[in-house]
Amino acid sequence: MPDGEPAKKLANIETLAERLVRLGADRKAVLLALGGGVVGDVTGLLASLYMRGIDLVQIPTTVLAPGGCIGWRQNWSESLGWEESAGDVSPSAHCSH
């Protein structure tokens, strides 16, 4: 996935969801978000949408990312600016330093 806020696009969510389908991920799947805020936001939205919600584990690797790990609404950037998603998700687990 590309770095930075531009990666928060629905096209990236769709690509990742298609990959999950091809891999045979079902409702018992667990997504692991290992990275900063963008990784957590993208993975969180994907987890909330895929099969109406699957488990998510957050492992933030940046100083600011842990703030978004304890339940949040994912935001993503579209061509006309910021849009807020309807995908609320709280991680099944998260690790923080």
RADAHU-V808777 format. One record per residue. N is the residue number from 1. SS is DSSP state (H for helix, E for strand, C for the rest). BURIAL is b if it has 9 or more other ideal C-beta (glycine too) atoms within 8 Angstrom, else e. Layout:
N SS BURIAL
N SS BURIAL
//
This chain:
1 C e
2 C e
3 C e
4 C e
5 H e
6 H e
7 H b
8 C b
9 C b
10 H e
11 H e
12 H b
13 H b
14 H e
15 H e
16 H b
17 H b
18 H e
19 H e
20 H b
21 H e
22 H e
23 H e
24 C e
25 C b
26 C e
27 C e
28 C e
29 C b
30 E b
31 E b
32 E e
33 E b
34 E e
35 E b
36 C b
37 H b
38 H b
39 H b
40 H b
41 H b
42 H b
43 H b
44 H b
45 H b
46 H b
47 H b
48 H b
49 H b
50 H b
51 H e
52 H e
53 C e
54 C b
55 E e
56 E b
57 E b
58 E b
59 E b
60 E b
61 C e
62 C e
63 C e
64 C e
65 H b
66 H b
67 H e
68 H b
69 C b
70 C e
71 C e
72 E b
73 E e
74 E b
75 E b
76 E b
77 E b
78 E b
79 C e
80 C e
81 E e
82 E e
83 E b
84 E e
85 E b
86 E e
87 E b
88 E e
89 E b
90 C e
91 C b
92 C e
93 E e
94 E b
95 E e
96 C e
97 C e
//
